[in-house]
């Protein structure tokens, strides 16, 4: 919340700088727009992006954990999804031995 107040205050100061630039006898409207973008919007956007990184990482990890849990529930719900040979019996020969005809 405190960060939002700082961002709003900084944008207000940058807006006043842009208005002063536009109303100055040697200033231009284009200079005011550039002033507002380079002194106001650019730094605030960069600051909010950098300081919002931990929240984005936390949200991504939470989403991945939910997807993993959903996938695991779907795998457990399928009847044939169990691992083979979990019955406790030893495995028999899968291929019959080849014999020569007499």
VMD Tcl script that builds the backbone (N, CA, C; Angstrom):
set m [mol new atoms 306]
animate dup $m
set s [atomselect $m all]
$s set {name element resname resid chain x y z} {
  {N N UNK 1 A 0.827 -1.185 0.000}
  {CA C UNK 1 A 0.000 0.000 0.000}
  {C C UNK 1 A 0.877 1.256 0.000}
  {N N UNK 2 A 1.940 1.200 0.793}
  {CA C UNK 2 A 2.840 2.338 0.885}
  {C C UNK 2 A 3.507 2.613 -0.458}
  {N N UNK 3 A 3.816 1.546 -1.180}
  {CA C UNK 3 A 4.461 1.688 -2.491}
  {C C UNK 3 A 3.524 2.380 -3.486}
  {N N UNK 4 A 2.257 2.080 -3.416}
  {CA C UNK 4 A 1.290 2.711 -4.314}
  {C C UNK 4 A 1.214 4.216 -4.036}
  {N N UNK 5 A 1.252 4.600 -2.773}
  {CA C UNK 5 A 1.222 6.028 -2.437}
  {C C UNK 5 A 2.456 6.751 -2.976}
  {N N UNK 6 A 3.600 6.110 -2.875}
  {CA C UNK 6 A 4.826 6.706 -3.407}
  {C C UNK 6 A 4.731 6.852 -4.925}
  {N N UNK 7 A 4.210 5.824 -5.599}
  {CA C UNK 7 A 4.074 5.875 -7.062}
  {C C UNK 7 A 3.115 6.989 -7.484}
  {N N UNK 8 A 1.994 7.121 -6.772}
  {CA C UNK 8 A 1.036 8.185 -7.100}
  {C C UNK 8 A 1.660 9.558 -6.870}
  {N N UNK 9 A 2.384 9.709 -5.772}
  {CA C UNK 9 A 3.057 10.980 -5.505}
  {C C UNK 9 A 4.088 11.318 -6.561}
  {N N UNK 10 A 4.866 10.336 -6.977}
  {CA C UNK 10 A 5.882 10.577 -8.003}
  {C C UNK 10 A 5.239 10.949 -9.339}
  {N N UNK 11 A 4.142 10.283 -9.691}
  {CA C UNK 11 A 3.454 10.626 -10.932}
  {C C UNK 11 A 2.865 12.040 -10.861}
  {N N UNK 12 A 2.414 12.442 -9.684}
  {CA C UNK 12 A 1.887 13.798 -9.511}
  {C C UNK 12 A 2.996 14.832 -9.727}
  {N N UNK 13 A 4.154 14.569 -9.160}
  {CA C UNK 13 A 5.288 15.485 -9.330}
  {C C UNK 13 A 5.706 15.538 -10.800}
  {N N UNK 14 A 5.744 14.389 -11.452}
  {CA C UNK 14 A 6.115 14.364 -12.866}
  {C C UNK 14 A 5.066 15.086 -13.715}
  {N N UNK 15 A 3.796 14.965 -13.360}
  {CA C UNK 15 A 2.747 15.684 -14.077}
  {C C UNK 15 A 2.915 17.193 -13.909}
  {N N UNK 16 A 3.233 17.645 -12.704}
  {CA C UNK 16 A 3.461 19.075 -12.491}
  {C C UNK 16 A 4.684 19.566 -13.270}
  {N N UNK 17 A 5.714 18.735 -13.361}
  {CA C UNK 17 A 6.886 19.096 -14.164}
  {C C UNK 17 A 6.498 19.226 -15.638}
  {N N UNK 18 A 5.639 18.323 -16.103}
  {CA C UNK 18 A 5.208 18.367 -17.503}
  {C C UNK 18 A 4.349 19.599 -17.766}
  {N N UNK 19 A 3.485 19.936 -16.824}
  {CA C UNK 19 A 2.655 21.141 -16.988}
  {C C UNK 19 A 3.542 22.382 -17.006}
  {N N UNK 20 A 4.540 22.426 -16.145}
  {CA C UNK 20 A 5.463 23.565 -16.138}
  {C C UNK 20 A 6.226 23.650 -17.458}
  {N N UNK 21 A 6.580 22.511 -18.003}
  {CA C UNK 21 A 7.275 22.487 -19.295}
  {C C UNK 21 A 6.361 22.998 -20.409}
  {N N UNK 22 A 5.103 22.583 -20.390}
  {CA C UNK 22 A 4.177 22.976 -21.461}
  {C C UNK 22 A 3.816 24.455 -21.387}
  {N N UNK 23 A 3.721 25.017 -20.192}
  {CA C UNK 23 A 3.299 26.415 -20.054}
  {C C UNK 23 A 4.465 27.389 -20.051}
  {N N UNK 24 A 5.663 26.891 -20.071}
  {CA C UNK 24 A 6.829 27.766 -20.092}
  {C C UNK 24 A 6.941 28.445 -21.461}
  {N N UNK 25 A 7.439 29.693 -21.495}
  {CA C UNK 25 A 7.585 30.370 -22.794}
  {C C UNK 25 A 8.560 29.661 -23.735}
  {N N UNK 26 A 9.535 28.949 -23.179}
  {CA C UNK 26 A 10.494 28.247 -24.043}
  {C C UNK 26 A 10.207 26.746 -24.111}
  {N N UNK 27 A 9.127 26.288 -23.482}
  {CA C UNK 27 A 8.776 24.865 -23.470}
  {C C UNK 27 A 7.800 24.512 -24.572}
  {N N UNK 28 A 7.659 23.235 -24.831}
  {CA C UNK 28 A 6.732 22.745 -25.848}
  {C C UNK 28 A 5.864 21.640 -25.251}
  {N N UNK 29 A 4.777 21.341 -25.939}
  {CA C UNK 29 A 3.903 20.258 -25.499}
  {C C UNK 29 A 4.614 18.912 -25.699}
  {N N UNK 30 A 5.361 18.784 -26.781}
  {CA C UNK 30 A 6.110 17.551 -27.002}
  {C C UNK 30 A 7.130 17.334 -25.883}
  {N N UNK 31 A 7.794 18.399 -25.472}
  {CA C UNK 31 A 8.729 18.301 -24.347}
  {C C UNK 31 A 8.021 17.904 -23.070}
  {N N UNK 32 A 6.793 18.386 -22.873}
  {CA C UNK 32 A 6.023 18.023 -21.681}
  {C C UNK 32 A 5.662 16.542 -21.697}
  {N N UNK 33 A 5.271 16.052 -22.868}
  {CA C UNK 33 A 4.928 14.631 -22.973}
  {C C UNK 33 A 6.153 13.762 -22.709}
  {N N UNK 34 A 7.274 14.136 -23.293}
  {CA C UNK 34 A 8.507 13.374 -23.076}
  {C C UNK 34 A 8.928 13.443 -21.616}
  {N N UNK 35 A 8.796 14.610 -21.008}
  {CA C UNK 35 A 9.122 14.755 -19.585}
  {C C UNK 35 A 8.262 13.833 -18.742}
  {N N UNK 36 A 6.957 13.806 -19.005}
  {CA C UNK 36 A 6.067 12.959 -18.211}
  {C C UNK 36 A 6.382 11.476 -18.414}
  {N N UNK 37 A 6.677 11.091 -19.644}
  {CA C UNK 37 A 6.965 9.680 -19.898}
  {C C UNK 37 A 8.309 9.245 -19.311}
  {N N UNK 38 A 9.337 10.084 -19.482}
  {CA C UNK 38 A 10.675 9.681 -19.030}
  {C C UNK 38 A 10.912 9.906 -17.535}
  {N N UNK 39 A 10.266 10.895 -16.953}
  {CA C UNK 39 A 10.450 11.153 -15.527}
  {C C UNK 39 A 9.349 10.553 -14.665}
  {N N UNK 40 A 8.216 10.246 -15.262}
  {CA C UNK 40 A 7.093 9.763 -14.472}
  {C C UNK 40 A 6.743 8.318 -14.736}
  {N N UNK 41 A 6.232 8.055 -15.911}
  {CA C UNK 41 A 5.697 6.728 -16.217}
  {C C UNK 41 A 6.801 5.674 -16.277}
  {N N UNK 42 A 7.900 5.967 -16.925}
  {CA C UNK 42 A 8.987 4.994 -17.068}
  {C C UNK 42 A 9.548 4.499 -15.747}
  {N N UNK 43 A 10.017 5.401 -14.874}
  {CA C UNK 43 A 10.571 4.930 -13.606}
  {C C UNK 43 A 9.547 4.227 -12.712}
  {N N UNK 44 A 8.317 4.709 -12.705}
  {CA C UNK 44 A 7.297 4.077 -11.860}
  {C C UNK 44 A 6.976 2.677 -12.377}
  {N N UNK 45 A 6.861 2.525 -13.686}
  {CA C UNK 45 A 6.588 1.209 -14.253}
  {C C UNK 45 A 7.731 0.241 -13.959}
  {N N UNK 46 A 8.957 0.696 -14.102}
  {CA C UNK 46 A 10.108 -0.154 -13.809}
  {C C UNK 46 A 10.151 -0.540 -12.336}
  {N N UNK 47 A 9.908 0.409 -11.467}
  {CA C UNK 47 A 9.920 0.142 -10.024}
  {C C UNK 47 A 8.835 -0.862 -9.644}
  {N N UNK 48 A 7.636 -0.677 -10.147}
  {CA C UNK 48 A 6.553 -1.598 -9.822}
  {C C UNK 48 A 6.812 -2.988 -10.395}
  {N N UNK 49 A 7.423 -3.061 -11.568}
  {CA C UNK 49 A 7.745 -4.363 -12.151}
  {C C UNK 49 A 8.779 -5.095 -11.302}
  {N N UNK 50 A 9.839 -4.387 -10.907}
  {CA C UNK 50 A 10.904 -5.022 -10.122}
  {C C UNK 50 A 10.389 -5.435 -8.748}
  {N N UNK 51 A 9.649 -4.566 -8.092}
  {CA C UNK 51 A 9.174 -4.891 -6.754}
  {C C UNK 51 A 8.010 -5.883 -6.774}
  {N N UNK 52 A 7.395 -6.105 -7.917}
  {CA C UNK 52 A 6.324 -7.088 -8.024}
  {C C UNK 52 A 6.809 -8.481 -8.372}
  {N N UNK 53 A 8.108 -8.654 -8.581}
  {CA C UNK 53 A 8.655 -9.949 -8.967}
  {C C UNK 53 A 8.397 -11.040 -7.927}
  {N N UNK 54 A 8.620 -10.806 -6.629}
  {CA C UNK 54 A 8.344 -11.879 -5.661}
  {C C UNK 54 A 6.881 -12.331 -5.672}
  {N N UNK 55 A 5.967 -11.416 -5.847}
  {CA C UNK 55 A 4.553 -11.796 -5.883}
  {C C UNK 55 A 4.252 -12.636 -7.122}
  {N N UNK 56 A 4.854 -12.291 -8.260}
  {CA C UNK 56 A 4.639 -13.080 -9.470}
  {C C UNK 56 A 5.225 -14.479 -9.328}
  {N N UNK 57 A 6.402 -14.591 -8.702}
  {CA C UNK 57 A 7.005 -15.908 -8.488}
  {C C UNK 57 A 6.144 -16.761 -7.564}
  {N N UNK 58 A 5.629 -16.166 -6.501}
  {CA C UNK 58 A 4.788 -16.894 -5.562}
  {C C UNK 58 A 3.521 -17.386 -6.246}
  {N N UNK 59 A 2.913 -16.545 -7.064}
  {CA C UNK 59 A 1.704 -16.924 -7.788}
  {C C UNK 59 A 1.994 -18.049 -8.775}
  {N N UNK 60 A 3.136 -17.981 -9.461}
  {CA C UNK 60 A 3.502 -19.034 -10.418}
  {C C UNK 60 A 3.732 -20.359 -9.709}
  {N N UNK 61 A 4.430 -20.338 -8.564}
  {CA C UNK 61 A 4.668 -21.577 -7.807}
  {C C UNK 61 A 3.355 -22.170 -7.301}
  {N N UNK 62 A 2.462 -21.322 -6.838}
  {CA C UNK 62 A 1.165 -21.787 -6.353}
  {C C UNK 62 A 0.369 -22.422 -7.496}
  {N N UNK 63 A 0.375 -21.799 -8.658}
  {CA C UNK 63 A -0.337 -22.335 -9.816}
  {C C UNK 63 A 0.257 -23.679 -10.240}
  {N N UNK 64 A 1.595 -23.800 -10.238}
  {CA C UNK 64 A 2.235 -25.058 -10.601}
  {C C UNK 64 A 1.910 -26.154 -9.597}
  {N N UNK 65 A 1.858 -25.809 -8.308}
  {CA C UNK 65 A 1.512 -26.796 -7.286}
  {C C UNK 65 A 0.075 -27.278 -7.460}
  {N N UNK 66 A -0.829 -26.366 -7.788}
  {CA C UNK 66 A -2.218 -26.763 -8.033}
  {C C UNK 66 A -2.325 -27.663 -9.253}
  {N N UNK 67 A -1.587 -27.344 -10.318}
  {CA C UNK 67 A -1.599 -28.192 -11.505}
  {C C UNK 67 A -1.035 -29.573 -11.201}
  {N N UNK 68 A 0.027 -29.631 -10.407}
  {CA C UNK 68 A 0.625 -30.906 -10.034}
  {C C UNK 68 A -0.355 -31.724 -9.199}
  {N N UNK 69 A -1.057 -31.087 -8.259}
  {CA C UNK 69 A -2.034 -31.800 -7.436}
  {C C UNK 69 A -3.193 -32.308 -8.284}
  {N N UNK 70 A -3.648 -31.488 -9.227}
  {CA C UNK 70 A -4.727 -31.912 -10.114}
  {C C UNK 70 A -4.292 -33.091 -10.973}
  {N N UNK 71 A -3.081 -33.033 -11.494}
  {CA C UNK 71 A -2.561 -34.127 -12.306}
  {C C UNK 71 A -2.448 -35.400 -11.474}
  {N N UNK 72 A -1.971 -35.283 -10.233}
  {CA C UNK 72 A -1.812 -36.444 -9.371}
  {C C UNK 72 A -3.171 -37.060 -9.043}
  {N N UNK 73 A -4.179 -36.221 -8.787}
  {CA C UNK 73 A -5.519 -36.744 -8.524}
  {C C UNK 73 A -6.074 -37.454 -9.757}
  {N N UNK 74 A -5.812 -36.919 -10.933}
  {CA C UNK 74 A -6.286 -37.551 -12.152}
  {C C UNK 74 A -5.590 -38.892 -12.380}
  {N N UNK 75 A -4.312 -38.990 -12.055}
  {CA C UNK 75 A -3.592 -40.248 -12.208}
  {C C UNK 75 A -4.076 -41.281 -11.204}
  {N N UNK 76 A -4.383 -40.863 -9.986}
  {CA C UNK 76 A -4.863 -41.784 -8.962}
  {C C UNK 76 A -6.283 -42.254 -9.257}
  {N N UNK 77 A -7.064 -41.461 -9.940}
  {CA C UNK 77 A -8.454 -41.803 -10.220}
  {C C UNK 77 A -8.580 -42.819 -11.342}
  {N N UNK 78 A -7.575 -42.958 -12.191}
  {CA C UNK 78 A -7.654 -43.900 -13.297}
  {C C UNK 78 A -7.439 -45.316 -12.771}
  {N N UNK 79 A -8.276 -46.293 -13.188}
  {CA C UNK 79 A -8.147 -47.640 -12.631}
  {C C UNK 79 A -6.881 -48.363 -13.091}
  {N N UNK 80 A -6.410 -48.150 -14.279}
  {CA C UNK 80 A -5.234 -48.856 -14.777}
  {C C UNK 80 A -3.950 -48.080 -14.584}
  {N N UNK 81 A -3.962 -47.105 -13.704}
  {CA C UNK 81 A -2.784 -46.268 -13.566}
  {C C UNK 81 A -1.774 -46.815 -12.564}
  {N N UNK 82 A -2.106 -47.947 -11.921}
  {CA C UNK 82 A -1.177 -48.512 -10.945}
  {C C UNK 82 A 0.047 -49.065 -11.662}
  {N N UNK 83 A 1.131 -49.170 -10.945}
  {CA C UNK 83 A 2.350 -49.720 -11.510}
  {C C UNK 83 A 2.170 -51.218 -11.750}
  {N N UNK 84 A 2.772 -51.753 -12.811}
  {CA C UNK 84 A 2.637 -53.192 -13.059}
  {C C UNK 84 A 3.408 -54.002 -12.021}
  {N N UNK 85 A 2.990 -55.242 -11.861}
  {CA C UNK 85 A 3.648 -56.196 -10.956}
  {C C UNK 85 A 3.676 -55.708 -9.513}
  {N N UNK 86 A 2.625 -55.097 -9.059}
  {CA C UNK 86 A 2.586 -54.676 -7.656}
  {C C UNK 86 A 1.791 -55.664 -6.816}
  {N N UNK 87 A 1.454 -56.814 -7.385}
  {CA C UNK 87 A 0.672 -57.809 -6.660}
  {C C UNK 87 A 1.498 -58.657 -5.717}
  {N N UNK 88 A 2.809 -58.563 -5.743}
  {CA C UNK 88 A 3.653 -59.332 -4.839}
  {C C UNK 88 A 4.081 -60.673 -5.413}
  {N N UNK 89 A 3.658 -61.013 -6.612}
  {CA C UNK 89 A 4.050 -62.269 -7.226}
  {C C UNK 89 A 5.275 -62.040 -8.105}
  {N N UNK 90 A 6.067 -63.087 -8.238}
  {CA C UNK 90 A 7.246 -62.956 -9.086}
  {C C UNK 90 A 6.829 -62.956 -10.552}
  {N N UNK 91 A 7.626 -62.330 -11.364}
  {CA C UNK 91 A 7.310 -62.216 -12.786}
  {C C UNK 91 A 7.631 -63.524 -13.491}
  {N N UNK 92 A 6.759 -63.940 -14.378}
  {CA C UNK 92 A 6.999 -65.139 -15.179}
  {C C UNK 92 A 7.730 -64.729 -16.447}
  {N N UNK 93 A 8.191 -65.738 -17.218}
  {CA C UNK 93 A 8.845 -65.432 -18.482}
  {C C UNK 93 A 7.832 -64.820 -19.431}
  {N N UNK 94 A 8.171 -63.695 -19.993}
  {CA C UNK 94 A 7.256 -63.011 -20.895}
  {C C UNK 94 A 7.240 -63.655 -22.269}
  {N N UNK 95 A 8.349 -64.266 -22.663}
  {CA C UNK 95 A 8.452 -64.879 -23.983}
  {C C UNK 95 A 8.721 -66.370 -23.788}
  {N N UNK 96 A 7.958 -67.179 -24.478}
  {CA C UNK 96 A 8.160 -68.635 -24.369}
  {C C UNK 96 A 9.470 -69.002 -25.040}
  {N N UNK 97 A 10.167 -69.993 -24.481}
  {CA C UNK 97 A 11.435 -70.417 -25.103}
  {C C UNK 97 A 11.178 -71.039 -26.475}
  {N N UNK 98 A 12.134 -70.855 -27.373}
  {CA C UNK 98 A 12.016 -71.369 -28.742}
  {C C UNK 98 A 12.629 -72.770 -28.776}
  {N N UNK 99 A 11.854 -73.710 -29.351}
  {CA C UNK 99 A 12.346 -75.082 -29.462}
  {C C UNK 99 A 12.444 -75.467 -30.917}
  {N N UNK 100 A 13.341 -76.353 -31.193}
  {CA C UNK 100 A 13.438 -76.919 -32.554}
  {C C UNK 100 A 12.448 -78.051 -32.653}
  {N N UNK 101 A 11.870 -78.179 -33.840}
  {CA C UNK 101 A 10.931 -79.280 -34.081}
  {C C UNK 101 A 11.729 -80.583 -34.243}
  {N N UNK 102 A 11.229 -81.687 -33.681}
  {CA C UNK 102 A 11.963 -82.985 -33.816}
  {C C UNK 102 A 11.836 -83.624 -35.170}
}
mol reanalyze $m
mol bondsrecalc $m
mol representation Tube
mol addrep $m
